[in-house]
Amino acid sequence: MSKSSRMIWTTCLLFSAGIETARAESPCIQSYQESSNNLEATLQQAHQVADSTEVVRRILDAVGGFRIKVFAVAGLGNACAARPNGERIIYYDDAWLRAYSKNSYWVTVGVLAHEVGHLMNEHRRDDGLNAWHKEFEADSFVGRVVSILGGSLENAKEAVTSQPQDASRDYPPRAWRLSAVEQGFNRTKAANLKSPESDARYQICTLPIFGQSGWQKEENLSGTSGWRNGGYNQNAYCSDFKNSIVNSRKLTGTVYELEKTDSSEEDRDTGFMNTGPHQYNYHCTVKLSSVPLYYERADERCGLLPESSANRAQPR
């Protein structure tokens, strides 16, 4: 099995870490392809992936962007993006994506980048934009992403080539979509084009603008509220616990992620013959990721190489 194939299976299998159920009131902006399913009913089966899949991370690292939640939905037979209550969510069917991609890493990138493209372009169900216009912008974004990730124009088109040739009310014809992918790819390629001679002059460094590759430090932290009377709740304690971590670690103004991974509570009766106030003890565990790691590259922002090194680096 190739390295890219292994990455696909690793990415798709992450859905088994589902930790919460998606809400039915999270309708899709527009699904990746025509769907015969009742999407809103099917989404009730969704389970959130504990964090964005590796492919979505790579896409966001490449273009810069916001946090996106990824839900796996058995039986969806599709992929789609949603914007419930200001959140940004991607739903996808793991089995469908495996079958649709046919072991192609670039098809997986294309499908998920298309959905990220809807979110990056701030598409909504009720935004008044023509459905074909939304698809054009999302497909153009696919070309942009594949170009940045080092794929070819043929790689960028892989995900769309299996789409219907003819148009429908909500989806443009395949040729039109392929044109959108090519447009995004060529514009990005032209903007980022550098000659080997030019790259060879610059030092290699890591900068936030190159995209985040991971975290240097990850910790699981647990806290307990101690027994207290009513008037408080589990969510309030976890929120207070996270705020205390931010303050004690002086994280304000730094780059970090802090997410709840587990919580529980206990209760007891107090006083003589259990006539005293009912008390509660709350527990919360969070994952703190800090000290971001960024990709490295040879770039003019890293400074010029010493003249002797630059001469050695020039191709002959």
N, C-alpha and C positions, 0 to 999 in steps of 0.2 A: 504494500500500500504506500502511495506517495506521501510526502510530508503534507501537501495541501489537503489530501483526502483525510489524513488523520486529524487535521485541524477542523475540518467540517464536522466529523463525528464528535470531537470534543466539544465544539460549540453547541451542537444540537442536543447533546445529552445533558447539558446544564439544566434543562427544564425539570429534571427530576428533583432539583433542590427547591421546588415550589414551597412558598411559605404563607401565602394568603390568597384569598379568593377575590377575583376582580369583580367590580360592581357592574350590574347589568346596564346602568345608566351611563356607560362609556361607549357610545356609538362610534364607529369608525368614520374617519374623514372620507375615505374611499378605499376599497379593498384593492389588492394588487391586480387581481383579475376578476372577471365576471364570477359571481358566486350564486349557487343555487341554495345555499344554506340561509337560515334565519340568523344573521350574524349576532344580533343582540341577544337572542336566546342562547346561542352557542357560547357567547362570551361569559355566561354564568359558570361555565366549566373551567374558566381560566385559572391558572396558578402562576403567581409572579415568580420569575427567576430571581434568585437572591441578589444578583447584580447583573448589569448589562453583559450580554454575551461578548466573547472575545472579538468577534467580527464587528459588532456595533462599537466596541471600544476603539478598534482600529480606525473605523470610519470617523468617529468623533475626534480622535487624536489627529487625524489627517487634516480635517477642515476646521477644527476648533468648534466648540459647541457646548451645549448644556447637558445636564444629566437626563438620561432617558431610561425609563423602566421598560423591561421586556417581559411579556407574559407568554407562556406556552399554552396553547389551547388545542387539546385533542379534538379532532373532528371538524375543525374550522375549515380545512381544505383550502387555506389561503393565508395571506398576511395583510395586515392593515395597520394604520396609525390612528391614534385618537388623542383628543385634548380635553379630558374630563376635569373640570374644576381647576384649570390652569396647569394640570400635570401633562407630561408628554410621555405617551405610552405606545409601544409597538406590540401587537399581537401576532403570533405566527403559529402554524401547525407544524410541529416537528416532523411528523411522518410525511406530510405533504412536501415540506421543504427538502427532505432527503430525496424523495422521488423526483421532484421537479429539478433539483440541481444535478442529479445523475453523477454524483461524486465530483462536480466541478466547484472548486473554491470560488471562482469568479462569478458563477451564477448565484451562489449564496451571498456574496458581497453585493451583487446587483439587486437582488430582491430586498435585502435589508437596507441598502443605501437608498433605494427608491422610497421606502417608508420614512427613513430619516429625512429625505428630501422634502416630503410633505411637511414635516415638523419644522425643519429649518426655514422653509418658505412661509411659515405661519399660516398654512392652509387650515380651514375649518369647514365643517359641513354647511354652515350658514353664512359664508363669507361673500356670497354673490358671484364668485368667480366661475367661469365656464369650466366644466369637468375636464374637457380636453386641455384647457390651459394649465390646470393643476397637474395633469399627467405629463405634459410637456416639461414643466419645471422640475418635476420629480425625476423624470428620465434624464434630463440634462444634468441634474445633480449626480446621477449614477456615473455619467461620463467623467465628470470632474473628479469624483472620488477615485475611480479606477486609475485615472491618469496620475494622481498624486501618489497612489499606492504602488505605482510602477508597472501596472498592467498595460497591455496593448489595446488598440482600438477594438480589435476582435474580441478580446476579453471583456471589454466594456459592453459589447453588444450581446454577449451570450445569454443573459437573462431574458432579453426581449425577443430573441429569435423564436422562442416557443409560443409566443403570444399569437392570437388569431390574426390572420392576414387582413380581414375586413373590419371596418369600424362598427361601433355600436353607439348607443346614445351617450354613454359615459366614457367610452374608451376609443381613442383614435386608431386608425389603421396601423398595422405593424411598421410599414415603411415610414410613417410619420414619427413613430416612437423611436425607431432606429436613427432617424435624422436628429432627433432631440439629443440622444446619447452622443452622437458624433459631434454635435455642436458644443456640448459641454466639455467633451474630451479635448477637442482641438483648441478651444479657448484657453483651457487650463494649461495644455502643453505649450502653447505659444507664450503664455505669461511666465512659465517656469523654465523655459528653454535656456540652457547654458552650455557653452562649449567645454570639452574636457580641458582645454588650455586654461579657461577661466576658472573652473573649479580647482584646478591644480595649484592655483596661486594662494588659496585660502587655507587657514588652519581649520581643524576639526574641533567643534565644541558642542556643548548642549545648551539649548535655550528654550524657554517656555513656548516660544512661537513655533518651534519644531514639533510640538505635540507631546503629550504626556504618555510615557510608556508603562508607568506603574508607580508603586510607592516603595520608599526605602524602609519605612517602619509601619508595621501593622500590629495592633494590640487589641485583645479582648478585655474589657473592663466591666466589672460587676459592682453594683451598689445595692444597699438595703435601706429602706426608709426608717426602720425601727417601728415598734408598735405605736399606733396613734389612733385617735378617735375618728369618727366619720367626718365628712366634709372634704375629703381628699379622694383621689382615684389613681388607678394604675398609670394612665397616660400622663397625668399631671406629674407624677413622681419621675417617670422616665424623662420627661421634658426638663424637669429641674435637675435631674442627674446629669443630663447632657450639658446643660448650661454650666453646671459646676465644673465639669471637665474642661470646657472651653475657657473658663475663668482661671482655674488652677494651672492649666498648662499654657496659659497666655497664647491661645490660638487665634484670637481676633486679629485679622489682618494678614493671616497666613493661609496657605492652601492646605485644606484637609477635607476628609469625609468622616462623618460620624453617623452611624446608622444603628438602629435597634436590632438586635438579633434574637433576643429572648426576653420574656417577662413573665412574672407570676405573682400571686398574692396569697396570703394566709389570713384567716380571721379567727377571732376567739371571743368568748363571752368573759366578762370580768365581774368582780364584786361577789358579795355573799349570795349564794344560791343563783349565781349568774344573773343578778339583777343590775349589775353595773353596765356601763356603756360598752357597746360592741366595738372591738378594736380590729385594726387591719395592719398588716405588715407587707410592704410592697418590695419586689425584687426586680431589677432591671440589668440586662447585659447589653453592652454596645460594642461595636467594632470601630476603633479609631485608626484611620489611615492618615499618615502625615509624612512630610518630607517628600514631595513629588520627585519622580525621576523623569527626565525628558530625553527624547531621541537626540542622537548626535548626527551631525553632518558637516561637510566642508561648506562654508558659507562666508560671504564677504563680511557679515556681522561678527564673525569670529576673529577677524583680523588677517593680515597678510602673513604668509610663511616667510621666514628668513630667506634672503635671496638665494643662498646656496641650496636650501631645501627645495625651494620652488623650482630651481633649475633641474634638480634631480627628478622632480615629479613630472616635468614636462615630457609628453610623449615624443619619441624620436621618429 
